[in-house]
Amino acid sequence: MNKLERFKKELNSVFPNKLITNFSPSSSYRNRCEFTYQKDKYVMYQGSEKIYIATFRSAARQIQYLMPILLEQINKSKRIKTKLFQINFRTNNLNDVMVTLIYHKKISDDLINEIKNLSSQLKVKIILRSKNFLFSTSSKYFKSAIKYKNINLYQTDNCFYQPNKFLLDYMIKKVVEFIDDADDILELYCGVGTFTMPISYSCNKILASENNRDSIKCIKIGLDINNILNVTNVRLSDDEVYELLLGRKFNRTKDINIDKYNFSHVLVDPPRSGLTKKTIEMVGNFKNIIYISCNPETYLRDINFLKKHKIKKIELFDQFPNTQHLEIVSLLQKN
C-alpha cells in the first residue's frame, strides 16, 4: 500500500469524500538541498548508509548543474576543502543559487578572498559558516518571487522555506481559497511569511508568530518590500502564543493589544512533530482552522483531538515523490 492509499484509508472515518492529490514531477523539484562533504564527494544518508554523489537528480536544474562544477573547484583547493563538512544549496525561480559552506575551523582572510573569487567565477552567492561566524559574498538574504500578487519572499540559508519549486504556488493558491469570510487571522509558525503575505489580502489583519530569529527578520523585510501593512509579526513559540491569549504579557509583545483582534481563523503550519497539547487546546477555540501539515501521522493524531471540528476541505501535495513524505492543506470547521 503506497502512502496516498494508506493516508486515504486512515482518514476515511472522518473524511470519506474523494481526496484531491497534487503531484510533483519526480525530478528537478527541490529548491533546497543539504549534503555532508566527505572523501571529495557530496554525501547523502539512507538510514545509516552513506551515499557518495557528484550531483542530485531531485535538485532543481540550477543546483544539479552547479554541483559537479563546484565540487571540482572545492577539491582543487586545499584551503577550501580542509575542515569543510557540509555544503547546502538553495535556489529560486529567478535561477539564482545560494551556496553555504560550513566548516569545523576558524575562517581565515585567505579563505574569504578565495571564496570571493570563486563566487565571482561561478556567479553564485556563497556563504561561509563556522562556529559564531558568518561571511556572505553579498547580502545574506535571498529573494524568491511567488505568482500570487507578485509577492517577493526573503529567506536566509538557515531558515525554513518550502522546498518544492513546482507545488509551492499551488499550495499558496489553495490556502488562499480556504480563507473565506475572514475577519482577523492568527497564524502560528509563520516562517518567512510564505502564507502570511498572500492571505493578508483576504482578511482585516493578521497576528503572525514565529520563534526563529532569521525567519522573523525575513518576514519583516518581505512585509516592507511588498508594502503589506495589516500584518503584525512577533517572535513567540506556539505555547507562548497560548499564554498570550490567556493574558500573559511579554516584552516582545508590549505594543500588541490582543483585545483589538477579532480572530475568525487560525492558520497552523507546524513542524513534523505536529501541535503541542496547549496549541491543540488553543486552536480548538477557533471556528476555522487552516491546518498545513508535513506529517500525515501527527496530522491524524491532532485532528482526532479536535473533536468539535470537522474537515470541510482538504488537498494533498506530493512534494517528495518516491518517498513516504506527504504535505496536507486542510480547512477544519467547528460544528
N, C-alpha and C positions, 0 to 999 in steps of 0.2 A: 504494500500500500504506500503510495507516494505521499508527500507532505500535504498536498492540496486535498486529497481524498481523506487523509487522516483528520485534518482540521475540520472539514465539512461534516464528517461523521461525529466528531466530538461537539460541534456547535449545533448539530441538528435538533437537539432537545429544546434549545432556546431560540433558534432561528432556522426553521425548516424550509425557508424560501430559497430560491436559486441564488447562488453566490457568483458574483462577477469577479473574475481574476484578470489583472492587467499584467501581461508578460513582458519581460525584457529580452532583447537579443542575448544570445548565450556567450557572446564575446565582446570585448572592447567597451564594456559598460561601466567600469569602475573609475570614478574621478579621484579616488583616494586609495593609496596602497602603501603598506609599510613592510619593510624587509629587514632582517638581520643581515649583516655583512660578515662572511667568513670564507676563508680559502679562495679569495679573489672572486667570489660569486655572491649574488643575492640568495638569501635563504628563506624558504617558507617552511612551515611546520604542518605536518599531517599527523595529528596525535603527537607521539614522541619522535616520529621520523622526520629527519631533516631532508628537504628537497632543495638541491642547488640548481639555480636557474640563471639565465642571462637576460631573459625577458619574460613577460607575463601576459598570456593571451586574454585574460579577463580585464586587463587595464585598458583605459582609454587609449586610442591610437597614438596620441601625442606622447603618452608615457611609454607605450610599447616601443615607439621609435627611438626615444631618448635613452632607454635603459641600457642597451649594449654599448652605445656611444659613451655615455657617462662612465660605465663600468671600465671601459678601456682606458679612459683618462685617469680614473682613480688608481687603477692597477699600475699605471706607468709612473706614478708619483709616490715615492716612499713617504714623503711628508703628509700627503693627503690620506693614504691608506693606513698609516700607523695609528693604532688605537681607535680606528673607526669601527663602530659596532652596529650602527643602524642607519638605514637610508630610507627616507619617506618621500613620497611623491603626491602632489595634488595638481589638478588641472581644472580648467573651466571651459565654458562654451565659447570663449574668445581665443581658444587654443594656446593660452599661456600655461606654463608649467612652473611650479614651485618645488624645489628640492630641499630637503633638510638632511644634513649630515650630523650625526650625533656621536660624540667622542667620549672616551674614558681618558681624557688628558686635558691639560690646560691648552687653550687655543693661543698659538703664538702669532705675532705680527706677520711672520713669514708665511704661515698657513693662510692667514686672511688675505694677503696680497696674491697668493697663488689662486685662491678661490675667486677673488675679484676677476682675475684674468680668465679663469675657466668659465665664470658666469657670462662674461662678455663674449667669449668664443662660442659658447653653446646657445647664447641668447635666452637664458633662463635665470629666474631668481633663485639664489642659493642662500640658505640659512645655515649657520654653524651653531651647534649647541654643545655645551658641556655643563658640568655642574655650576649652577649660578651664573651662567654666561650665555649670551646670545649675540650673534652678529648676523646682519642681513645685508645682502648686496644692494637692496633697495628697501622700500617700506616693508615692514613685516606683515602688513595687511594685504590680503589677496582678494580681488574683486571678482564676483560672478554675477551674471545677469540672468534673470528669470523672465519668462514671457508675460506673466500676469502684471499688467500695468507698467511693464518695462522697469521693474524694480531691480535695483542693484543691491546685492548682498555682499557682506565682507566676512572673511574668515582669517584665522591665523593658522600656523602649521600644527598647532596642538589643541584646537577646539573641534567639537563635533560638527560635521557637515554631512548632509545626506549624500551617500556615495554613488548612487546610480544615475548616470547622466541622462538616460533615456526616460526614466519614470518620474523624476523629480517634478517636472512641470505638471504631469498628470495628477500626482499626489496633491500638489498645491491647488489645482483646479477642483479636485474632489472635496478637499477640506472647505474651500470657499463655498461650494454648493451646499454643504451640510450646515452652514451657518445661515439660519433663516429667522427673520423677525427678531433680531438680536438687539438688546439694549447695550449693557456693558459686558465685557468678557474678561474672565480671569484665566490667565494662561500659566501653566507650570512647565518647567523645563523648556523655556522658550529658545534656548541656544542663541544663535546669531540672528534670530528673527525670521527664519525661513518661512514660517507660517504666520507669525505675528504681523508682519507688514502687509501681506496680501489680505488678511481678514480685517485689517484696520479700516478698510473701505466698506465693510459690511456691518459696522456697529457704531455705537456712540463713542465709547472709549475702552481702552484695554489696560489692565494691570498685568504686566508680564514679569515673571520671576525666573531667575536662573542663578545657579551657585558658582558657575565657572567665571573667573575674573576676565579672561580673554574674551569669552563669548559676550559678556556684558559690554566690554569696550567695542566689540564689533557691531552689536545691535545699536549702540549709541551713534556710531558713525553712519550706519545704514539709515536710521531714522532721520538724521540730519541731512544726508545727501538726497534722500527721497522726499524730504520736506513733509514727513508724516508727524503730525502734531498731537494726535489723540492717543498716544501710547506712553505710559509711564513704566519704565523697567526698573527692577530692584534686585539686588543680589541677596536672595534668600533661598534656602533649601525648601523642599516640599513641606517638611514638618514645621519649619519656621513660618511658612505661609499659613498653616493650620493655626499656629499660635497668634499670628497677626489678626486673623479673622475673629479670634476669641478676645481680642482687645490688647494683646501684648504690644508694647512699644519697643522699637529697635532704633538705634542711632541711624541706621541706614534708611529708615522709613519715616524720619521725623517730619518730612514735608508732605506726607501722604495722609489724607483724611479718608479712611476706609469707608466712613459713613456716607460719603458722596457718591459711592458706586452703587449701581443697581444691577447686580450681576444676573443675567439671564442664561449665560452659558459658561462652562469651564472647558478649557482645552488642555489635555494632558498628553505628553509625548515622552514617557519615562524611559529609562534605560532597560536593559533586558531583565533586570530583577523585578520590574513592574512597580506597582504602587505600594507604599507602606500602609500599615493599618490605619494610621492617623489620616493619611491622604484619602484612603477609601472612605473613611468616616466623613471627611470634609466634602469631597465631591458628591457624596450621596445626598447632600442637601440641595444640590442644584437640579433644576428641572431638566436641563440639557447638558449632556456630557459628550464632547468630541474626544474620543479615545483613539490615539495613534499608538500602535504597538509594534515592536520588532521581535516579539517573542510570543507565539501562539499559546504556549504553556502558561505563562504568567497572565496573559490576557484572559484566558478562560478561567483561571483562578480568581482574578479580580472581579470579572463580571458576575461570577457566582455569588460574591459578597454584596453586590449591588442589586439586591433582590427587588427593590422598588422600581428599578429601571428595566426597560425592555430595549432590545436592539431594533431601531427603526430603519437604519440604513447601514450597509457595510460593504466594503470592497477590499479585495486582496491585491497586493502588489508583490510580484515575484522579483524582488530586487537582486537576488543572488541565485541565478539559475544553476541547477545541478548541485545545490546544497540543500540543507534542511531549514535554512532561514526563510522567513516569510514576514512581510510587513502587512499590517492591518490598519485600515482607516474606517472608523465607525462612528455612528451617532446613536447614543443611548438617551432615551427619554423616560422621565418618571411618569408612572401611570396616573 
